[in-house]
Amino acid sequence: MKTHAEDTAKHHTPHIIVVGGTSGLGLALAVHHLQLGWQVSVIGSNEAKIEHINRQYPTIVTYACDLTDVIQTQSLLDELSAISFDRLIYSAGNYTNERVNHLNQADSDKMLAINLQAFEQVFRWASVQLKQQHQSLDFAKDCRPSLICIASIAGTMDYPYASLYAKSKRAMIAAASAYRVALDPYDIQVTCIASGYIDTQALRDLNDGDASHKPFIMSLQTAVVEIMKAIDDDVELAIFPRSMRYIIRALNHLPKPLLNWILRSKLDRPS
């Protein structure tokens, strides 16, 4: 006779929540999971983008939330606590070119809030939820609970001249590594993605509509394939494309003063 857990596992439709899933890489990952048969929920702040998703992908559940507002974010998380999910991807991000534009207070607050503080708030909540929701259920192996965050290859470099964007992404990478160790006894996967340039509309907007000159730039489709492979292979920190990974590895072996001199004239750009 089948147990309730076995019956639930057999008929369970996996559910993913994508924070920052209304455009760019987040939306591409959301749509990919939808095509795989997952139940998909996305969180974003732009009402026009949310309305577009509601029209084009009516089965995707959308939520509007300003991640810079701690109270509003917590209110949404409290609402989502009643919903079971198997995977959460934190894909929200904010970028200001700190070398070209002087970083004012508003830009600084927004970058820190979205790239680090909201990430920490969401990951803390999600880890508690996954532990509570999945401890007593025997889900199929392909539904292993997982937390995924989208950092940047900029966060893999340790040098004094790093921007707030790069430092916040570096902190995200470190936090994800700690969560991976802490959640391993619960069989919850944690994977951090640190990619190079991805040809998104946001990146094109930062480059007068054309980002094709960016080194080793990859398409959204290629990035989704790389990310899904990293998740499937349970990679702790996925750095790609391969060419960029080798360059970063070589640079990180240089003496810090030399590395700082090399990168001082460069920009920490978003992936």
N, C-alpha and C positions, 0 to 999 in steps of 0.2 A: 504494500500500500504506500502511495506517495505521501511524503510529508508536505506540509504547507509551504515550507521553504523551497522544496524541489519543484512544486507546482508553480510557485511564484517565479522561480528562476527560468522555467521553461517558457512562460508567457510574458516575461518581463521585456518591455521595450525600453532600451536605455535612453536616458535623458541627459542632455548637456546644457549647461548655462554658459553663455559667452558674454563676459563683461567687456564692453567696448566692441560689441558685435554688430553695429549698424552700418559699418563701412569698412573698406580696406581689407586687411588680412583677417580681422575678426569676423566680418561678414562672409568672407570666402571660406573660412573654417566652419562657420555655422551652416552654410549652404552645403558644404561637403558632407557634414554629418547628417543633414536632412536627406541627402541623396543616398546615404547608407542606411536609412530607415530609422534614424534616431528621432526622438522627440526633442525639439530645439527651443530654447528660450534665449533671447538676447536682451542686453541692457545697453542703453545709449542715452545721450542727452539731447540730441538733435531731433526735434519733433518732425521736421520734414523728412529726414531719413527713416524715422520710425514709420511714418505714414506710407512711404515708398515700399518698405518691407511688408507692411500689412496688405498692400495691394498686390505686390509681386509674389510674396510667399505667405499666403494666408494661414498656413499651418504653423508658421513660426510665431511663438508667443513673445510679444514685445513689452518691455518695461522702460519707462522714462525715469532717469535719475541723474542728478547733478552730483558726481562723485566728489566734488570739492566741498560739498555740504555733508559733514559727518552725520548730522541728525537725519537728513533725508536718506542718506545711504543706509544707515542703521534701520530706519523704518522699512525700507525695501527688503533688507535682509531678514528682518523679522517676518515680513509677509512671505518671503520665500522659504522660511523655516518649515512651513507646513507642506512643502513639496519635496518629494524624494528626487534625487538626481545622482548620476553616476560619474559625471565629469564636469569640471568647471575650468574654463580657460579665461585667464585674465589678460585681455588684449588691449585694454585701455591705455592710452599714452598721450602725453602732451609734450610739444617741443617748441622752444624758442631758440633761434640762433644767437647764442650769447656772445659770439665774437663780432658779429655784424651789428646786432642791436644790443644796446646796453640793457642788462637785465633789471627791469624795474620791480617794484614790490609786488604788483599784481601778477606779473609773469612768473616771478619766483615762487609765489604762493601756489599758483595753479600747477606749475610743474611738479613741485614737491608733493602737493596734495594728490594728484592723479598718478604720478609715476611711482610713488612710494607709500604715502600714508593711506590712500584708499586701497591700494594693493594689500597692505598689511591688514587692514580692517576686513577686507573680503576673504583673504586667505585664512585668517583666524576663524572667522565664522564658518567657512566652508570645511575646514578640517574638523571642527566640532560636529558639524552636520553629518559628514561622511562617516565618522566614527560611530555616531548614534544610529544612523540609518542602515548601515551595512554590517554591523557586528553580528546581528542575529539572522542574517539572510545569506543563503548559499547561492549567490549569483553565478551565472556562467562565467568562464574564464575571460571571454571577450568583453565582459562588463565589469572588469576590475575597476574599482573606484580610482579616480585620478584627479590630480590638481596640476594644471599646466599654466605657466606664465610666459608671456612674451617680453623678453628683455631686449637687449641689443648687443651687437658685437662691440659697441663702444664701451660697454660695461665690463668687458673681459680684459681691458688694459688698465694697468695700475701705474699712473704717473701723476706728478704733482699738479700739472696744468689742466687736469680733467675738468670738464664743465659740470654744472649741476645735473644736466641730463645724464651724462656718463656716470657720475657718482651715484645717482639714484638707481640707475640700471645695475650698477655694480652691487649696490645694497640689495636689490631684488634678487640677484643671482645668489648672494650669500644667504639670504633668508630662505630661498627655495631649497638650498642645500641642507639647511638646518631642518626644515620641514620634512625633507626626504628621510633623514635619519630618524626624526621623531615619529613619523607615521609608518615607518617600515614594520614595526610590530603589529600594526593593524592591517597590513597588506594593502595599504593605500599608496599608489604611485605618485611621485612628484617629479615633474620634468620641467626644466627651464630651457627656453629657446633663445639663443643669441645669434641672430642672423645678420647678414650684411644688408645692402640696399635691396629693397623690394619695390617694384614698380607700381606703387599705389597712387591714387589721386592726390593724397596728402603730400607725398614726396614731389609729385609733379607741380603741385601748387607752390611749393617752396622754391621751385626752380623754373619759374616763368613758364610752366606748362610742359616742360620737357626734361626728364631726368635720365635720358639715355646716355649722357656723358658720365654718369656715376660708375666707378670701377666695380666690375663683377656684378652689376645689377641683374636681378632675376625677376621673372614674371611671378604674379600671384599664384598661378597654377603650380609652378615649380616649388615655390615656398610651401604651399599646402602639402605637396608630396613629401618634401623633406621633413616637415613637422609631423605628419602622420607616421612616417617611418621611425622618427625618433620616439614617438609615443609607443608604437608597436614594439620597438626594440628596448623600451624602458631605459632610455638614455638619461643620465642625470642632467648634463648640460650639453645641448646640441648647438654646435657652432658651425655655421655654413654660410656661403659655399666653401668648399674644401680649400680653394686657393686663398681665400681670406683667412681661414683657420691657420694655414701654414704661415702666412705673413704675420698674424698676431702672435703666434707662438714664437717666431724669431724675434720680433720686436720686444716681447716680454722678457727675453733673455739678455737684452742689452742693459748696460748700467743705467740706472735711473737718470742721472744728469744728461747722458747722451740721448736717451729716449725722450726726455723733456725737450731737448733742443730740436730734435727731429720733428716732434709733433706740435711745437709751439705755434707754428704758422698754419697748422691745419685746423679744421673745424670738427667738432664732435657732432656729427649729423645723425638723424634718426635712421633706423634701419627700415 
